[in-house]
Amino acid sequence: MDFIMQMEPDYGAEEKKAVMDYLDSGGFIMEFKKTRELEEAIAAYTGSKYCSIVQNGTISLFLALKAVEVGQDDEVIVPDYTMVATPNAAVLAGATPVFADVDQTLNLDPEKLEAAITKKTKAVIFVSINGRGGQLDKVKAICQARQLHLIEDAAQSLGSRFQGQHLGTYGVIGSLSFSVPKIITMGQGGALLTNDEKLYQKIRKLKDFGRPEGGADHYEEMGWNFKYTDLQSAFGLAQFAKLKGRVERKKEMWRLYQEGLKDVSRVKMIATDLTEVAPWFMEIFVPERDKLQEFLKDNNIGSRPIYPALHSQPVYHLAGSYPVSEKLSQEGLWLPSSTKLADDQIKYITAKIQEYYGQ
Ligand SMILES: Cc1ncc(COP(=O)(O)O)c(C=O)c1O
């Protein structure tokens, strides 16, 4: 068996044709009609009124916070288990991220969220880890009761729903990412979803130097250049055409892993409702994870430890008790998850894990 990567992008002739056709059309490369087309496609697919595409999913979180006027002296509550971009976006906005522990689905724990609220709290970023909505309904109710802006970091959730509604559309603003490991990718990319026209117009201004209209040099507020490119959107539209098939494939892949590992008592997977969730990465939880990772590598299988508990990372270096994120982040391992994977590769991987545990 050739080496199986933990993740790799999935693209082919359709993306190549889309890019060549775009170049043949003499387009200006910068953000214009192709980006509008992709924004409309994503808005329609997610059921969001508006979508605005930016350069990546870190900038989209930053813009979401700026749009609701989070800044200096404000606190933003984030889960202790997430990609580091979530708290870093709060820092970029001039605010202080405050970590709260997660529940057994790796999503923000509503009780821990309540306990972390102070007079300075202005916003909460709920991260739907791996496409799961966790207790988002409770988190939303707390945000409403306490008048906090709910931002959804749905970077891992394109194609996933919670209680029938697409993730990223529960908060005032939702954020998506199109980096290489995501279900569709343009190399880099991010998007903001919102139903609020005023916020949408504000986001459009903030990403274009604070101008209400491109080309007219009149600056209404502080803004930057976070615009996208039509070249990437041409590629992205070809990726988007494959999204529905990929959602099904991700669910099928999770089922295959689940089936292959169900009798291995030391391997745990988080309960995931596949009627709603298209898992982003295939994650397992095992004791002494690093030894399993080594064994898999020796058998040509790539894997990667899941994110660390962020409060303890050198960049934040905070004390505090976050037992769930600490425990799960030490046990979690991402297995190969690209939609390019074939069934027999997944069967080989699960057979090797069975062999490792002597089953
Ligand atoms: C939960 C989460 N938030 C934010 C990001 C950042 O997105 P980007 O890499 O597009 O900046 C990621 C990317 O992996 C993510 O998984």
The ligand as an SDF file (V2000), in Angstrom:
LIG
                    3D

 16 16  0  0  0  0  0  0  0  0999 V2000
  -12.3390   25.9650   13.4860 C   0  0  0  0  0  0  0  0  0  0  0  0
  -11.4590   26.7670   12.5780 C   0  0  0  0  0  0  0  0  0  0  0  0
  -11.4710   28.1000   12.6730 N   0  0  0  0  0  0  0  0  0  0  0  0
  -10.7240   28.8730   11.8690 C   0  0  0  0  0  0  0  0  0  0  0  0
   -9.8920   28.3160   10.9310 C   0  0  0  0  0  0  0  0  0  0  0  0
   -9.0210   29.2210   10.1250 C   0  0  0  0  0  0  0  0  0  0  0  0
   -9.3080   29.2010    8.7740 O   0  0  0  0  0  0  0  0  0  0  0  0
   -8.1910   29.6210    7.7130 P   0  0  0  0  0  0  0  0  0  0  0  0
   -7.1560   28.5460    7.7210 O   0  0  0  0  0  0  0  0  0  0  0  0
   -8.9660   29.6680    6.4310 O   0  0  0  0  0  0  0  0  0  0  0  0
   -7.6610   30.9470    8.1230 O   0  0  0  0  0  0  0  0  0  0  0  0
   -9.8520   26.9300   10.7790 C   0  0  0  0  0  0  0  0  0  0  0  0
   -8.9490   26.3210    9.7590 C   0  0  0  0  0  0  0  0  0  0  0  0
   -8.4850   25.2270    9.8700 O   0  0  0  0  0  0  0  0  0  0  0  0
  -10.6470   26.1260   11.6260 C   0  0  0  0  0  0  0  0  0  0  0  0
  -10.6330   24.7900   11.5490 O   0  0  0  0  0  0  0  0  0  0  0  0
  1  2  1  0
  2  3  1  0
  2 15  2  0
  3  4  2  0
  4  5  1  0
  5  6  1  0
  5 12  2  0
  6  7  1  0
  7  8  1  0
  8  9  2  0
  8 10  1  0
  8 11  1  0
 12 13  1  0
 12 15  1  0
 13 14  2  0
 15 16  1  0
M  END
$$$$
